[in-house]
Amino acid sequence: MSVAILAVIVTGCTKQNNQTQQNAQTQAVKIAEVEATTYQRLDDIEQIKQLKARYFRFVDEKKWTEFGDIFTTDAKIVSEGVDYSKGGGAAYGKMIGDLVGKAPTVHHGYMPEIEIIDKDHAKGVWAMEDLLTFPDAKDAYPGHHGYGQYHETYTKVNGVWKISSTELTRFRMDPLKNWDPNTDPVTGQPVTSK
């Protein structure tokens, strides 16, 4: 075999080896990008789940300031067809707090369907269930055990997910008896003055 032919073979093998290495590097970069995107998507979904969990917890714990902080400043808030957007989450929290007072409530959200739209926007649907009772007084709202859905959008603000719109629709509401305001709403025992 001539030296010239040997040189062509070696050069061809070197070029093929270099191409294989470049292909491997390109594939490694693509895999790293997919992994990073997938991780970020899963992290965003988890953060949104925790956001909604805080929503329910803050209502049941009567933490109205914290409740207001989970909404964007321009959030659209609709419940049972009534628009409560004026004043944003803080005003909505105050309204619920004034309505519910110290009444015991139980809120559950589950089966989330969360879709990441882009790095700062997402949307979701949550099944929900709530139990509310009010002090038994003149013109008191009736208590209920409700079932329905939240349809929401989310926006990342300074790296933190917030609710940018929420619409609650209940499909069913079973009545619950309101409680005597002279008794503890949890135990039913008479409240004694100290």
N, C-alpha and C positions, 0 to 999 in steps of 0.2 A: 504494500500500500504506500502510496506516495505521501510525502510530508504535506503536500497541499490538500490532499483529500482528508488526511487526519486532522489538519487545522480546521477544515470546514465542519467536520463532525464535532470536534471539541467546541467550536464557536456555536454551532447549532444547539448542542446540549446545554451550554452556558446560558444562551438566550432562553431556552425552554425552562431552565431552572429559575432564572430571574423572573420570568412570566409567572411561574407557579408560585413563587414567593410573593409577587405583587398581588396575585389573585387571593392568596391566603390572607394577606394584610387587608385587602379590600373587604373580604368576607368578615374578618375579625372586627373591622370598624362598623360594618353594617349590623352585625350581631350586637355589638355594644350599644349602638343607637337604638335598636329594637328593645333591648333589655332596659335601657334608661327610660324610654318612652312608656313601656309597660309598667315599670316600677312607679313612675310618676302618676300614671293613670290610676293604678291601684291605691296609691297613697292619697290621691285626691278623693277617690270614692270613699275611702275610710274616713277622711277628714269631714266629708259631707255627712256621713252617717253619724259621726260624733256631734256635729253641729245640730242635727235634728234631735238627737238624744238629749242634748242640753235644752233645746226648745221645750220638750215635754217635761223634763226635770224642773226647769225654772218655773213653769206654770204650777206644777204640783207643790213645789217648795215655796211658792209665792215670792220669787226673786225677780221683781218686775224691772229693776234697773238692768240687771244682767240679761233679762229677756229682751229688752229693747236693744241691747248692744249686738245681738246676733243678726240684726237686719241691716241692709244698706240704708243710707240716709234717704234714698228715694224709693224705698221698697213699695211695691203694690201689694196691698193686703186685702183680700176678699174672703169673707166667711158667710156661708149660706146666702150668697148673692148680695150681701151688703159690703160696700167699699169702706174700709177703715184706713186707707192710705194716708189721709191728712195727718201730718205730725209724725209719720213713720212708726218704727217699732216702739219707740219710747211712749208715744201717745197710745198706741195699741195696747201695750203692756199696762199702762195706767188704767185704761178703760176696762180691761179684763180684771185687773186688781180691784177696781171700784165695784165691779159687778159681782165678783166671786167673794171678795173679802177673805175671811178665814175659813170659808167652807171647804170641806175636804173634796179633793178632786183626784181622779186617776186618769192619766193619759198614756196610751200606748201607740207606738208607730212601728210598723213591721213590713216585711216583704218589699224593701225599696227597689225600685227600678231606676238606677242612676245612669245617665248618659253624659259623658264628658264631651262638650262641644269643641272647646279649645282650651288653652292653658289657663284662661281666666273665667270661663263660663261653662255651666253645666245645667242640666235639668233633671227632674226626678218626679216619681209618683210614689206615694206612700199609702198603704192601707192604714187606717186608724180606728181606734176605739177609745171612747171617753165616758167617764162617769162623773156627773156633777150633781150636787145637791146644794140648795140654798136655804138660808134661814126661812122658816115658815112664818111669813109676815104678809101684811096686806100688799097686794100687787107684786108679790115675789115671783121671779121666774120659776117655772116648774123644773124640777130635777129631771135628769134623763140619763139613759145609757145609750150612747150613740155609736154608729158604725158608718164609716165613709172613707174618703180619700183626700189627701193633699196632693195638689199638682203645683210644683214649685220650680223656680229657677234660682240659680246660685251664681254669685260673682265673687271672684277672689279680689280682696281689697288689701293692699299692702301685705300680700302673702297669706292672708287669712280668708277662708271661705265664709261668706255671709249669705243670708236669704235675701234675694232681690225681688222675688214675688212669691206669693203663696195664695192658693185658693182652696178653701175647705168646702167640700160638699159631703153632707151626710146622706146616706141611703136609707137609714132606718134610725128611729129614736124611740126607745121604750121608756115610758114614764117611771120616775123614781120619786118616792115621798120625800118632801123637804123636811128638815129637822127643826126642832124647837130651839129657838135662839137662847133659851134659858138653860140649855144643856150643852155639854161638850159634844161637838159634832162627830167625834171619833168614838168616844165611849158611851154616849147617850146619858151619862150621869149628870145630875143637876150641877150647875156651876155655882160654887159658893163664893161669896164676896169676902175679901180679906180686909 
